[in-house]
């Protein structure tokens, strides 16, 4: 394998996907789902890219999760029919949802209020469409959803069921898992997520309402859950690439991060120990997700072109098309005490103009979205362009 | 004028441009340049959009500034030839720069090191091309450039001049102006920027080297500079739309912000006082530029669909496609003391599902980049789609 030569020919900045790492990530999550006895419905908002999603399906995923109707439309055009639109539906989006279903897409919607449920019912009646709707459950207080024990759960379910919709099930996403970084806390949150959504399902069934699907997931909770009793499917997105936020959470190591940004050194401020690279926040995104975690990587962890991490070297600052790269001072033992060794002084010799580097992102979903395409490289050194889409 | 009806028909989230505000912003900056006796070379990285840039040129701008060679290529295809690529050139980008010049684009490059100057010279000789190069000057220590009094300035200039390049001039960008918010500090920084770049020009001329262009600028410094003695042109970008960061800096008011994101309320968490909207960080960008300023607007200031600011109402949180909207508690005078009035309690009645809102962005350059197009509306109520590009 020699990927350095083809990477040296790319224009920078460029988004790179390490296909071997991605395939290992896909296999790992699929094995989790298989071992836990549930289906895996990956969230494709991370990649928005056909070859990535095809690899997930080829590994055993059943259906996909999307965050926009554009994703639904694009992946339906690829032949994928089992699609969950995992953002609460609103009346103005129902015509687009109807159009997808009329073309044969088995699109599932979600809601968490009687008001929205009634809007779906009214629109479905008007157009003679039996929408499938899942109810969103709030198991960790971080965003949308009905709490598992709230009376409103039954009200929403009855409005849908009695109004002629297919009540498909319940779903939840414990997104607050990103805020934890210990095994105990992640296991506890995974159980809270599972117990909550299962309770909601049991309440619906006890009220005589159908609830075939019980769906949950985030990358950290699906990887750390001890069991999935009562659950039928799990969802996760960022695992396909992983990133520095997930490394800090503790669910991946740096050599599992499959997405990076290829950049070129364009200048220096030698007295400050800075190298300037052509990947600023337009390439990395403005995501500073590691700022509040145990290790702050600035705008990204810097690696050599062959992917070797440069310890303590991060994008410590970013303008639109300029990244500021610097080495942190390093703690060293000296005569029995810890001292801060100065960072490498001669940055222009260490990383001369023209040097190519790979930068690992804080948040793969945000960084990928900055690029019209990925450059996917295989262990053989083969480089392929994978288009991705953006917008709504 | 009734823009509410057409805006109610758009799919959300959508990026809106208020054309009247944009035209006023363009006129204001052009009048500044005219009054100061210098040319205006707007930075088009903010909009990446042909109708916006054409409006700037129609108002009197001379030439444009770009942050990527893709911008250069796209705007050259529109017929614009006088283009400054304002990011230090590196050898791997010289073939693309050469191709543009060979097609008739009067592309100017910049550099701040002997190493890069020598690379340009060598490439120019090899291909028989006389590149025009400007030298980047560092007047505020925030990023790239040679300090005005550094010996390296003359070394770089001689390398270019003796090597057969056209030494076009000097340029600087006092980007640290974004960190200030008082008139005195902005005036002082503008003078520091001006004095520094003029000193660099004088040193070149004293060394017998040509320096026809003396270029400077950022939106805050160009708006606050007291004079431009010795300067030939000014550059600014974000002024065309303005944003909440610029409002905090003090160079615009909220009713001058021309870019906003149209969003729809999709749900609530009534007990928390939250409305959930369909504009998350994918729409607003992850830019939290106001977090360190005197007023933190979260992910954006919320307005009604007709553009009226809702005081204290911001996107206080964001996931990829979910924005969390909340009202801050409001300080009120009560029996002689200041008390925190509770925020509006009944959020679901105040902003029911389906409500359309406009959200002003922290940073127009970052928010615009999330969208494939702007929806530009005129005072007449006319709505036009303006495409924009992204990527490199």
Interface residues (C-beta under 8 A of the other chain):
Chain A: X11 X12 X13 X14 X45 X67 X68 X87 X88 X89 X90 X91 X92 X93 X96 X111 X112 X113 X115 X116 X119 X138 X143 X144 X175 X264 X265 X266 X267 X268 X269 X276 X278 X281 X282 X283 X285 X286 X287 X288 X319 X320 X321 X322 X324 X348 X352 X353 X354 X363 X365 X366 X369 X370 X371 X372 X373 X390 X391 X392
Chain B: X11 X12 X13 X14 X45 X67 X68 X87 X88 X89 X90 X91 X92 X93 X96 X111 X112 X113 X115 X116 X119 X138 X143 X144 X175 X264 X265 X266 X267 X268 X269 X276 X278 X281 X282 X283 X285 X286 X287 X288 X319 X320 X321 X322 X324 X348 X352 X353 X354 X363 X365 X366 X369 X370 X371 X372 X373 X390 X391 X392
